[in-house]
Amino acid sequence: MLGACTSLPDTVSRERSSALHDTAGTRLGRALAPLIAAHAGTNGIYALGDGRDAFAARVLLARAAERSLDVQYYILRADTTGGLFCEALWQAAERGVRVRLLLDDNSTRGLDDALAALDAHPNIEVRLFNPYANRAFRLAELATDFSRLNRRMHNKSFTADGQVTIVGGRNIGDQYFGADSPVEFMDLDVLAVGAVVPAVSASFDAYWNSESAYPVGALLAPPDPDSAARVRAAWARLNQSAEAARYAEALRATPLVHELLAGSLSLDWAPAHVVADDPAKVRHPPERKDLHLLPRLEVALGRIDRELDLVSPYFVPTEEGAAELVALVARGVQVRVLTNSLAATDVAPVHAGYAKYRETLLRGGVRLYELKPSAAEKDGTDSGGSDASLHAKTFAVDRNHVFVGSFNFDPRSARLNTEMGVVVESPPLAARLAAALDSGLPRDAYELRLAAHGTLEWVDGETRYADEPGTGLFKRLWIGLLVLLPIEWLL
């Protein structure tokens, strides 16, 4: 009843705005102009596999920006990295940088006061995508308006001065940036310069100006006069913590942005294409495929002739997708898939949606690998006691085309949520991804096989498991029940 009594405002004043393109005179613009001119027709790409480097890149680019920051994320956590990230946006705004922050509203519970305080800064504007009208009783509203609120913006991008962008799988939160948290997400972003940057900016503008993006002023009460002081005081306390000190050290240690400004960062120069869902996707039935990213992604990746490496933490191929993967193998393509094991996944229902296709895929010749929770332990050292969970979303075709973005190989990404990413035509980048899988899979993942009597087994070197390794009987029974439920369309 509480959810049903609240609705979004009928009329919303949205002032349209666009990315700033006259930024050649900024520090980033001047530093990158000679490089871009020397590699006309291509884009400079730098893979960000390490979490702390990925965090440092964002904060240091925020510090380097002089004109604009356009920031779009599915999740912004109220934790160490989330606080430090917001402080970097605030400090940029204090220097006169225009900051546009677009967040999906599904994970902003408890952040309303902070978002209102940020939005009150004259150089920061915050918008929420497909928001909850009832800020206090979200579950009730979800129950009464499920068809709308089930459609989310999963996109992730960070663009500084219209010159440099970061696109990939990471949200903003400790789990994504190698912090001391119970679970460390293994993830991947790319930093890009060149013609791909205005394409990312155009996608951002489409979402920012869409009917689903609501200014927070239309949803939240104005902040009280002391709100900004409280926010800054919270950041000051945060900066005194041991967790923040570790990230401060990462900011000092990484040479990435310094090398970018000096023109010495080792970039892969290659053609690249942005692929993204139309923001109107969430306002139309899932059958409107003309609004979807997936057909555009298939065109950008091109025909698959020899190899497909597919990395997806939430892998639910559906009957159609499983049949297509098996058909690729039948015509001679080597297909291997890395996803989360049951012990490593953070979304058990998604694992259930994947589990019922394993035998079909293996019988069809698809090679399946499932990440171990112990994959967070690298080179004999651990990651603060964290378990690993795969979060990267990347595909490589014929060791030539690579996709990096937010798109999972599941029905939710394909039909319900909005997604985006970059397809890079780079044999060196594709070869590095293939080499990382070649060397890492035997150490970090179980290989699934069909045993002699036709049941599944998980292979870890000389060890074989007949049941999902690292899990108890109750969890396996729970997954077995979920497999029987008709929930695949939600996954």
GIUR-V928592 format. One record per pair of residues at least 24 apart in sequence whose ideal C-beta (glycine too) atoms are under 7 Angstrom apart, sorted by the first residue. I is the first residue (numbers start at 1). J is the second residue. D is the distance in whole Angstrom. If there is no record, write none. Layout:
i: <I & I>
j: <J & J>
d: <D & D>
This chain:
i: <2 & 2 & 2 & 3 & 3 & 3 & 3 & 3 & 3 & 4 & 6 & 6 & 6 & 7 & 8 & 8 & 9 & 12 & 12 & 12 & 14 & 14 & 16 & 17 & 17 & 18 & 19 & 19 & 19 & 19 & 19 & 19 & 20 & 20 & 20 & 21 & 21 & 23 & 23 & 23 & 23 & 26 & 26 & 26 & 26 & 27 & 27 & 27 & 28 & 28 & 28 & 28 & 28 & 29 & 29 & 31 & 31 & 31 & 32 & 32 & 34 & 35 & 36 & 36 & 39 & 42 & 42 & 42 & 42 & 43 & 43 & 43 & 43 & 43 & 43 & 43 & 43 & 44 & 44 & 44 & 44 & 44 & 45 & 45 & 45 & 45 & 45 & 45 & 45 & 45 & 45 & 46 & 46 & 46 & 46 & 47 & 47 & 47 & 48 & 48 & 48 & 48 & 49 & 51 & 51 & 51 & 51 & 52 & 52 & 52 & 53 & 53 & 54 & 54 & 54 & 55 & 55 & 55 & 55 & 56 & 56 & 56 & 56 & 57 & 57 & 57 & 57 & 58 & 58 & 58 & 59 & 59 & 59 & 59 & 60 & 60 & 61 & 61 & 61 & 62 & 62 & 62 & 62 & 63 & 64 & 64 & 64 & 65 & 65 & 65 & 65 & 66 & 66 & 67 & 67 & 67 & 68 & 68 & 68 & 68 & 69 & 69 & 69 & 70 & 70 & 70 & 70 & 71 & 71 & 71 & 71 & 72 & 72 & 72 & 72 & 72 & 72 & 73 & 73 & 73 & 73 & 74 & 74 & 74 & 74 & 74 & 74 & 74 & 75 & 75 & 75 & 75 & 76 & 76 & 77 & 77 & 77 & 78 & 78 & 79 & 79 & 80 & 80 & 80 & 80 & 80 & 80 & 80 & 81 & 81 & 81 & 81 & 81 & 81 & 82 & 82 & 83 & 83 & 83 & 84 & 84 & 84 & 85 & 86 & 87 & 89 & 90 & 90 & 93 & 93 & 93 & 96 & 97 & 98 & 99 & 99 & 100 & 100 & 101 & 102 & 102 & 102 & 102 & 102 & 103 & 103 & 104 & 104 & 104 & 104 & 105 & 105 & 105 & 105 & 106 & 109 & 112 & 113 & 113 & 114 & 115 & 115 & 116 & 116 & 116 & 116 & 116 & 117 & 117 & 117 & 117 & 119 & 119 & 120 & 120 & 120 & 125 & 126 & 127 & 127 & 127 & 127 & 127 & 128 & 128 & 128 & 129 & 129 & 129 & 129 & 130 & 130 & 131 & 131 & 150 & 151 & 151 & 151 & 152 & 153 & 153 & 154 & 154 & 154 & 154 & 154 & 155 & 155 & 155 & 155 & 155 & 155 & 156 & 157 & 157 & 157 & 159 & 159 & 159 & 159 & 162 & 162 & 162 & 163 & 163 & 164 & 164 & 164 & 165 & 165 & 165 & 166 & 167 & 167 & 167 & 167 & 167 & 167 & 167 & 168 & 168 & 169 & 169 & 169 & 169 & 176 & 178 & 179 & 180 & 180 & 181 & 182 & 182 & 183 & 183 & 183 & 183 & 184 & 184 & 184 & 184 & 185 & 185 & 186 & 186 & 186 & 186 & 186 & 187 & 187 & 188 & 188 & 188 & 190 & 190 & 192 & 192 & 196 & 196 & 196 & 199 & 200 & 203 & 203 & 203 & 206 & 207 & 210 & 210 & 211 & 212 & 212 & 212 & 268 & 268 & 268 & 270 & 270 & 270 & 271 & 272 & 272 & 272 & 273 & 273 & 274 & 274 & 275 & 275 & 275 & 275 & 276 & 277 & 277 & 277 & 279 & 281 & 282 & 286 & 286 & 292 & 293 & 293 & 293 & 294 & 297 & 297 & 300 & 301 & 301 & 301 & 301 & 301 & 302 & 302 & 304 & 304 & 304 & 304 & 305 & 305 & 306 & 306 & 306 & 307 & 307 & 307 & 307 & 308 & 308 & 308 & 309 & 309 & 309 & 309 & 309 & 309 & 310 & 310 & 310 & 311 & 311 & 311 & 311 & 312 & 312 & 312 & 312 & 313 & 313 & 313 & 313 & 313 & 313 & 314 & 314 & 314 & 314 & 315 & 315 & 315 & 315 & 316 & 316 & 316 & 316 & 316 & 316 & 316 & 317 & 317 & 318 & 318 & 321 & 322 & 322 & 322 & 325 & 325 & 326 & 326 & 326 & 329 & 329 & 329 & 335 & 335 & 336 & 336 & 337 & 337 & 337 & 338 & 338 & 338 & 338 & 338 & 338 & 339 & 339 & 340 & 340 & 340 & 340 & 341 & 341 & 341 & 341 & 341 & 341 & 341 & 342 & 342 & 342 & 342 & 343 & 343 & 343 & 343 & 343 & 344 & 344 & 344 & 344 & 344 & 344 & 344 & 345 & 346 & 348 & 348 & 349 & 349 & 349 & 350 & 350 & 351 & 352 & 352 & 352 & 353 & 353 & 355 & 355 & 356 & 358 & 358 & 359 & 362 & 362 & 362 & 363 & 368 & 369 & 369 & 369 & 369 & 370 & 370 & 370 & 371 & 371 & 372 & 372 & 372 & 373 & 375 & 394 & 396 & 396 & 396 & 399 & 399 & 399 & 399 & 400 & 400 & 400 & 401 & 401 & 402 & 402 & 402 & 402 & 410 & 411 & 411 & 411 & 412 & 412>
j: <134 & 137 & 140 & 134 & 137 & 140 & 141 & 143 & 144 & 144 & 133 & 134 & 141 & 133 & 131 & 133 & 218 & 214 & 215 & 218 & 209 & 215 & 209 & 100 & 208 & 205 & 68 & 70 & 162 & 201 & 204 & 205 & 67 & 68 & 162 & 162 & 198 & 67 & 161 & 162 & 163 & 66 & 67 & 161 & 163 & 64 & 66 & 261 & 64 & 160 & 161 & 163 & 164 & 161 & 163 & 260 & 261 & 263 & 163 & 193 & 263 & 263 & 193 & 194 & 269 & 194 & 269 & 270 & 271 & 192 & 193 & 194 & 195 & 196 & 269 & 270 & 272 & 192 & 193 & 194 & 267 & 269 & 190 & 192 & 267 & 268 & 270 & 272 & 424 & 426 & 429 & 190 & 191 & 265 & 267 & 188 & 190 & 429 & 168 & 189 & 190 & 191 & 188 & 176 & 177 & 178 & 187 & 177 & 178 & 250 & 254 & 256 & 170 & 177 & 189 & 81 & 177 & 247 & 250 & 250 & 251 & 254 & 256 & 166 & 191 & 256 & 257 & 85 & 158 & 166 & 84 & 85 & 88 & 251 & 251 & 257 & 160 & 164 & 257 & 88 & 89 & 92 & 160 & 88 & 160 & 257 & 261 & 92 & 97 & 160 & 161 & 97 & 161 & 97 & 98 & 161 & 97 & 98 & 161 & 162 & 97 & 99 & 160 & 100 & 159 & 201 & 204 & 100 & 101 & 102 & 158 & 102 & 155 & 156 & 157 & 204 & 207 & 103 & 156 & 171 & 172 & 104 & 152 & 153 & 154 & 155 & 156 & 171 & 107 & 171 & 172 & 173 & 103 & 172 & 172 & 173 & 174 & 110 & 111 & 173 & 174 & 174 & 179 & 238 & 241 & 243 & 244 & 247 & 172 & 173 & 174 & 177 & 179 & 247 & 172 & 173 & 234 & 235 & 238 & 238 & 244 & 247 & 172 & 118 & 235 & 124 & 118 & 121 & 121 & 123 & 124 & 123 & 123 & 123 & 123 & 124 & 125 & 208 & 126 & 127 & 129 & 207 & 208 & 213 & 128 & 129 & 129 & 130 & 152 & 153 & 129 & 130 & 131 & 132 & 152 & 138 & 220 & 223 & 227 & 231 & 216 & 220 & 216 & 220 & 222 & 223 & 227 & 223 & 227 & 228 & 231 & 216 & 217 & 223 & 227 & 228 & 215 & 216 & 208 & 213 & 214 & 215 & 216 & 214 & 216 & 219 & 153 & 207 & 212 & 213 & 212 & 282 & 214 & 219 & 416 & 282 & 416 & 417 & 417 & 207 & 418 & 406 & 413 & 417 & 418 & 419 & 207 & 276 & 406 & 418 & 419 & 420 & 406 & 200 & 204 & 420 & 197 & 200 & 201 & 204 & 197 & 198 & 201 & 193 & 197 & 191 & 193 & 197 & 192 & 197 & 200 & 191 & 192 & 200 & 404 & 405 & 420 & 421 & 422 & 404 & 405 & 391 & 392 & 393 & 406 & 391 & 383 & 243 & 243 & 384 & 386 & 386 & 387 & 346 & 386 & 387 & 389 & 376 & 383 & 386 & 388 & 389 & 391 & 375 & 388 & 390 & 391 & 392 & 391 & 392 & 392 & 394 & 404 & 404 & 422 & 272 & 422 & 272 & 274 & 422 & 274 & 274 & 274 & 276 & 420 & 279 & 279 & 279 & 280 & 283 & 279 & 282 & 283 & 426 & 428 & 429 & 424 & 425 & 426 & 425 & 422 & 423 & 424 & 300 & 423 & 420 & 422 & 300 & 420 & 421 & 423 & 420 & 418 & 419 & 420 & 418 & 418 & 418 & 415 & 416 & 414 & 407 & 419 & 420 & 414 & 403 & 407 & 423 & 395 & 397 & 401 & 403 & 423 & 397 & 401 & 328 & 333 & 397 & 398 & 333 & 398 & 333 & 334 & 398 & 333 & 334 & 398 & 399 & 333 & 335 & 397 & 336 & 395 & 396 & 433 & 434 & 437 & 337 & 395 & 409 & 338 & 392 & 393 & 394 & 339 & 393 & 408 & 409 & 339 & 340 & 390 & 391 & 393 & 408 & 347 & 350 & 408 & 410 & 339 & 354 & 409 & 410 & 350 & 353 & 354 & 410 & 411 & 488 & 491 & 357 & 409 & 411 & 488 & 409 & 357 & 360 & 361 & 361 & 366 & 361 & 364 & 366 & 364 & 365 & 366 & 366 & 367 & 367 & 369 & 366 & 368 & 369 & 369 & 371 & 390 & 437 & 441 & 445 & 370 & 390 & 370 & 371 & 389 & 390 & 370 & 371 & 372 & 446 & 468 & 469 & 470 & 468 & 471 & 475 & 479 & 373 & 468 & 469 & 470 & 471 & 371 & 372 & 373 & 387 & 388 & 389 & 390 & 389 & 389 & 478 & 479 & 482 & 487 & 491 & 410 & 491 & 479 & 479 & 482 & 483 & 488 & 491 & 479 & 483 & 483 & 448 & 456 & 456 & 448 & 449 & 450 & 450 & 448 & 441 & 445 & 446 & 447 & 445 & 446 & 448 & 444 & 445 & 444 & 445 & 446 & 470 & 444 & 433 & 430 & 433 & 434 & 427 & 430 & 431 & 434 & 425 & 427 & 430 & 425 & 430 & 426 & 429 & 430 & 433 & 491 & 488 & 489 & 491 & 490 & 491>
d: <7 & 4 & 5 & 5 & 6 & 3 & 3 & 6 & 5 & 5 & 4 & 4 & 7 & 5 & 7 & 5 & 5 & 6 & 7 & 5 & 7 & 6 & 5 & 7 & 7 & 5 & 7 & 6 & 5 & 4 & 7 & 6 & 5 & 5 & 6 & 6 & 7 & 5 & 5 & 5 & 6 & 4 & 6 & 5 & 7 & 6 & 6 & 7 & 6 & 6 & 5 & 4 & 6 & 6 & 5 & 7 & 5 & 6 & 6 & 5 & 7 & 6 & 7 & 5 & 4 & 6 & 4 & 5 & 6 & 6 & 7 & 3 & 6 & 5 & 7 & 6 & 4 & 7 & 4 & 6 & 3 & 6 & 5 & 5 & 6 & 5 & 6 & 6 & 5 & 6 & 6 & 7 & 4 & 6 & 5 & 7 & 6 & 7 & 7 & 4 & 7 & 6 & 6 & 6 & 4 & 3 & 7 & 6 & 5 & 4 & 5 & 6 & 6 & 6 & 5 & 6 & 4 & 6 & 7 & 5 & 5 & 4 & 7 & 6 & 6 & 5 & 6 & 7 & 5 & 6 & 7 & 7 & 5 & 6 & 6 & 4 & 4 & 6 & 6 & 4 & 6 & 5 & 7 & 7 & 7 & 6 & 7 & 5 & 5 & 4 & 5 & 7 & 6 & 6 & 7 & 5 & 6 & 5 & 6 & 6 & 6 & 5 & 6 & 5 & 4 & 6 & 5 & 7 & 5 & 7 & 5 & 5 & 5 & 7 & 5 & 6 & 7 & 6 & 5 & 6 & 5 & 5 & 7 & 6 & 5 & 7 & 6 & 6 & 4 & 4 & 7 & 6 & 6 & 5 & 6 & 3 & 7 & 6 & 6 & 6 & 5 & 6 & 6 & 7 & 7 & 4 & 6 & 7 & 6 & 6 & 5 & 5 & 6 & 7 & 5 & 6 & 7 & 6 & 5 & 7 & 6 & 6 & 5 & 7 & 4 & 7 & 7 & 7 & 5 & 4 & 5 & 6 & 6 & 6 & 6 & 4 & 6 & 6 & 5 & 5 & 6 & 6 & 6 & 6 & 6 & 7 & 5 & 7 & 5 & 4 & 6 & 6 & 4 & 6 & 5 & 6 & 5 & 7 & 6 & 6 & 5 & 7 & 6 & 5 & 7 & 4 & 7 & 5 & 4 & 5 & 5 & 5 & 6 & 5 & 7 & 7 & 7 & 5 & 6 & 4 & 6 & 5 & 7 & 5 & 6 & 6 & 4 & 7 & 5 & 5 & 5 & 6 & 5 & 6 & 6 & 4 & 6 & 7 & 5 & 7 & 5 & 5 & 7 & 4 & 6 & 5 & 7 & 7 & 6 & 6 & 6 & 4 & 5 & 5 & 6 & 7 & 7 & 6 & 6 & 7 & 6 & 7 & 6 & 7 & 6 & 7 & 5 & 7 & 5 & 5 & 5 & 5 & 7 & 6 & 7 & 6 & 7 & 6 & 5 & 5 & 6 & 5 & 5 & 5 & 6 & 7 & 7 & 6 & 7 & 4 & 6 & 6 & 7 & 6 & 6 & 5 & 5 & 5 & 5 & 4 & 6 & 6 & 4 & 7 & 6 & 5 & 6 & 6 & 4 & 5 & 4 & 6 & 6 & 5 & 6 & 6 & 6 & 4 & 6 & 6 & 4 & 6 & 6 & 4 & 6 & 6 & 5 & 4 & 7 & 7 & 6 & 6 & 7 & 5 & 6 & 5 & 5 & 5 & 4 & 4 & 5 & 7 & 5 & 5 & 5 & 7 & 6 & 6 & 7 & 6 & 6 & 4 & 4 & 6 & 7 & 6 & 5 & 6 & 4 & 6 & 7 & 6 & 5 & 7 & 5 & 6 & 7 & 4 & 7 & 5 & 5 & 7 & 6 & 7 & 6 & 6 & 5 & 5 & 7 & 7 & 6 & 6 & 7 & 5 & 7 & 5 & 6 & 6 & 6 & 5 & 6 & 6 & 7 & 4 & 6 & 6 & 6 & 5 & 5 & 6 & 5 & 5 & 7 & 5 & 6 & 6 & 5 & 4 & 6 & 5 & 4 & 5 & 7 & 7 & 6 & 5 & 4 & 5 & 4 & 5 & 5 & 7 & 6 & 4 & 5 & 4 & 6 & 6 & 5 & 5 & 6 & 6 & 7 & 7 & 5 & 5 & 6 & 6 & 5 & 7 & 3 & 7 & 6 & 4 & 6 & 5 & 7 & 4 & 7 & 6 & 5 & 7 & 5 & 7 & 7 & 7 & 7 & 6 & 6 & 7 & 6 & 5 & 6 & 5 & 4 & 6 & 6 & 6 & 7 & 7 & 7 & 4 & 5 & 7 & 6 & 5 & 7 & 6 & 3 & 5 & 5 & 7 & 5 & 7 & 6 & 5 & 7 & 7 & 5 & 7 & 6 & 5 & 6 & 6 & 7 & 5 & 6 & 5 & 4 & 5 & 5 & 4 & 6 & 6 & 5 & 6 & 6 & 7 & 6 & 7 & 5 & 7 & 4 & 5 & 4 & 7 & 6 & 6 & 5 & 7 & 6 & 5 & 6 & 6 & 6 & 6 & 4 & 7 & 5 & 5 & 6 & 6 & 4 & 6 & 6 & 6 & 5 & 6 & 6 & 7 & 6 & 5 & 5 & 6 & 6 & 6 & 6 & 6 & 7 & 6>
